[in-house]
Amino acid sequence: MIPGSFAYHRPSSVKEAVGLLGSLGDDARAIAGGHSLIPMMKLRLASPSHLVDLVGVADLKGIREDGKDILIGAMTTQHEVIASDLLTKKIPILSETATLIADPQVRYVGTIGGNVANGDPGNDMPAVMMCLNATYHAVGKSGERRIAAREFYQGAYFTALEPGEIVTAIRIPTPAAGHGYAYEKLKRKVGDYATAAAAVVLTASGGKVTSCSIGLTNVAETPLWAEEASKILTGSALDAATVKKAVAAAEAITSPASDSRGPAAYRTKMAGVMLTRALGRAKARAGF
Ligand SMILES: Cc1cc2nc3c(=O)[nH]c(=O)nc-3n(C[C@H](O)[C@H](O)[C@H](O)COP(=O)(O)OP(=O)(O)OC[C@H]3O[C@@H](n4cnc5c(N)ncnc54)[C@H](O)[C@@H]3O)c2cc1C
């Protein structure tokens, strides 16, 4: 339970952080809140020789509007997401989700950038970011690029980030005012990772769904964007028969592991149950 030894670096700019990661090579890891990385190091599942701490990089903090988008700095903590008036007003699914992550102690330190960059299918924010069609700003030795959340996750702990690249911010298109949303998470106890979870964001007009997007957490090696299920629901009144068809389409793309959270078939069914509940709450919030 004691991590291996490592050298600690504390850059004060993105340029310095990326420079360090580039020059130190494969043995170096960025550290943000440390609430995923340190446990991995204690278990010796990760043994970096160098830790590049992003906590001193002021440019990675903050939440602001940028035209039709909202930009969240990677080092923004889960607690700051919950406390943000802007996010609570414009993208309330983020505070709803953050509240379901771990416990207050973890949320005070754990960052949104660490949550999305970690690549653990159990993290809650990635599926929500796919649902919201977010884009990650990444900076490495070749400069800045933007990666769609829907293309970022390639396997368990395997993402589109190049070695030495860091996520600097998350860009989210602001959903339409009055949209419906919900994040439903089944967990064994308070503070646990999801057995299965579902994120829904939708808009409606005249009693019909005009747009719908669905993300699923911890029911495959990566978070999932349930595109087919979203398509089935668009144009519908979210009647029981259409919801059932969409839920079946969402369940069909899952491939969870059988583990201490339950057998695979159970977790697939729970993804469907979470989605049904999330759709019901999103519908009520959209006012139809
Ligand atoms: C008891 C407990 C319960 C938890 N329960 C949940 C839960 O229910 N749901 C959930 O989603 N999470 C949960 N977590 C994880 C928690 O949310 C983590 O804080 C989060 O996943 C990672 O954020 P971090 O800032 O701590 O990242 P770190 O642990 O510092 O880093 C995680 C990984 O991401 C990389 N990284 C970090 N920041 C960046 C960046 N900006 N750019 C590129 N790479 C980066 C690191 O190199 C490392 O590989 C739990 C943690 C604990 C300890």
The ligand as an SDF file (V2000), in Angstrom:
LIG
                    3D

 53 58  0  0  0  0  0  0  0  0999 V2000
  -13.0860    6.3420   -2.7560 C   0  0  0  0  0  0  0  0  0  0  0  0
  -13.2070    6.8560   -4.1540 C   0  0  0  0  0  0  0  0  0  0  0  0
  -14.4110    6.7300   -4.8160 C   0  0  0  0  0  0  0  0  0  0  0  0
  -14.5460    7.2150   -6.1220 C   0  0  0  0  0  0  0  0  0  0  0  0
  -15.7530    7.0940   -6.7450 N   0  0  0  0  0  0  0  0  0  0  0  0
  -15.8990    7.5950   -7.9940 C   0  0  0  0  0  0  0  0  0  0  0  0
  -17.1480    7.5340   -8.6620 C   0  0  0  0  0  0  0  0  0  0  0  0
  -18.1510    7.0460   -8.1360 O   0  0  0  0  0  0  0  0  0  0  0  0
  -17.2310    8.0610   -9.8940 N   0  0  0  0  0  0  0  0  0  0  0  0
  -16.1620    8.6510  -10.5240 C   0  0  0  0  0  0  0  0  0  0  0  0
  -16.2980    9.1220  -11.6510 O   0  0  0  0  0  0  0  0  0  0  0  0
  -14.9590    8.7090   -9.9130 N   0  0  0  0  0  0  0  0  0  0  0  0
  -14.8040    8.2150   -8.6800 C   0  0  0  0  0  0  0  0  0  0  0  0
  -13.5960    8.2960   -8.0560 N   0  0  0  0  0  0  0  0  0  0  0  0
  -12.4650    8.8630   -8.8090 C   0  0  0  0  0  0  0  0  0  0  0  0
  -12.3870   10.3760   -8.6050 C   0  0  0  0  0  0  0  0  0  0  0  0
  -13.4830   11.0190   -9.1990 O   0  0  0  0  0  0  0  0  0  0  0  0
  -11.0740   10.8750   -9.2220 C   0  0  0  0  0  0  0  0  0  0  0  0
  -10.7340   12.0350   -8.5590 O   0  0  0  0  0  0  0  0  0  0  0  0
  -11.0900   11.1410  -10.6980 C   0  0  0  0  0  0  0  0  0  0  0  0
  -11.4680   10.0430  -11.4360 O   0  0  0  0  0  0  0  0  0  0  0  0
   -9.7100   11.5030  -11.2300 C   0  0  0  0  0  0  0  0  0  0  0  0
   -9.5000   12.8260  -11.0060 O   0  0  0  0  0  0  0  0  0  0  0  0
   -8.1740   13.2840  -10.3260 P   0  0  0  0  0  0  0  0  0  0  0  0
   -8.1330   14.7590  -10.5000 O   0  0  0  0  0  0  0  0  0  0  0  0
   -8.0960   12.7560   -8.9530 O   0  0  0  0  0  0  0  0  0  0  0  0
   -7.0680   12.6350  -11.3000 O   0  0  0  0  0  0  0  0  0  0  0  0
   -5.7030   11.8880  -10.9560 P   0  0  0  0  0  0  0  0  0  0  0  0
   -5.9350   10.7500  -10.0530 O   0  0  0  0  0  0  0  0  0  0  0  0
   -4.6690   12.8750  -10.5640 O   0  0  0  0  0  0  0  0  0  0  0  0
   -5.3320   11.3470  -12.4190 O   0  0  0  0  0  0  0  0  0  0  0  0
   -6.0290   10.2730  -13.0020 C   0  0  0  0  0  0  0  0  0  0  0  0
   -5.3800    9.9520  -14.3570 C   0  0  0  0  0  0  0  0  0  0  0  0
   -5.6480   10.9830  -15.2830 O   0  0  0  0  0  0  0  0  0  0  0  0
   -4.4300   11.6030  -15.7150 C   0  0  0  0  0  0  0  0  0  0  0  0
   -4.7010   13.0370  -15.7350 N   0  0  0  0  0  0  0  0  0  0  0  0
   -5.1610   13.7950  -14.7200 C   0  0  0  0  0  0  0  0  0  0  0  0
   -5.3940   15.0500  -15.1480 N   0  0  0  0  0  0  0  0  0  0  0  0
   -5.0510   15.0620  -16.4600 C   0  0  0  0  0  0  0  0  0  0  0  0
   -5.0940   16.0640  -17.4710 C   0  0  0  0  0  0  0  0  0  0  0  0
   -5.5290   17.3010  -17.2340 N   0  0  0  0  0  0  0  0  0  0  0  0
   -4.6810   15.7280  -18.7160 N   0  0  0  0  0  0  0  0  0  0  0  0
   -4.2580   14.4760  -18.9860 C   0  0  0  0  0  0  0  0  0  0  0  0
   -4.2140   13.4780  -18.0730 N   0  0  0  0  0  0  0  0  0  0  0  0
   -4.6050   13.7860  -16.8310 C   0  0  0  0  0  0  0  0  0  0  0  0
   -3.3510   11.1810  -14.7230 C   0  0  0  0  0  0  0  0  0  0  0  0
   -2.0710   11.1130  -15.3400 O   0  0  0  0  0  0  0  0  0  0  0  0
   -3.8650    9.8130  -14.3030 C   0  0  0  0  0  0  0  0  0  0  0  0
   -3.4790    8.8590  -15.2620 O   0  0  0  0  0  0  0  0  0  0  0  0
  -13.4290    7.8320   -6.7640 C   0  0  0  0  0  0  0  0  0  0  0  0
  -12.2070    7.9470   -6.0920 C   0  0  0  0  0  0  0  0  0  0  0  0
  -12.0810    7.4670   -4.8090 C   0  0  0  0  0  0  0  0  0  0  0  0
  -10.7640    7.6150   -4.1110 C   0  0  0  0  0  0  0  0  0  0  0  0
  1  2  1  0
  2  3  1  0
  2 52  2  0
  3  4  2  0
  4  5  1  0
  4 50  1  0
  5  6  2  0
  6  7  1  0
  6 13  1  0
  7  8  2  0
  7  9  1  0
  9 10  1  0
 10 11  2  0
 10 12  1  0
 12 13  2  0
 13 14  1  0
 14 15  1  0
 14 50  1  0
 15 16  1  0
 16 17  1  0
 16 18  1  0
 18 19  1  0
 18 20  1  0
 20 21  1  0
 20 22  1  0
 22 23  1  0
 23 24  1  0
 24 25  2  0
 24 26  1  0
 24 27  1  0
 27 28  1  0
 28 29  2  0
 28 30  1  0
 28 31  1  0
 31 32  1  0
 32 33  1  0
 33 34  1  0
 33 48  1  0
 34 35  1  0
 35 36  1  0
 35 46  1  0
 36 37  1  0
 36 45  1  0
 37 38  2  0
 38 39  1  0
 39 40  1  0
 39 45  2  0
 40 41  1  0
 40 42  2  0
 42 43  1  0
 43 44  2  0
 44 45  1  0
 46 47  1  0
 46 48  1  0
 48 49  1  0
 50 51  2  0
 51 52  1  0
 52 53  1  0
M  END
$$$$
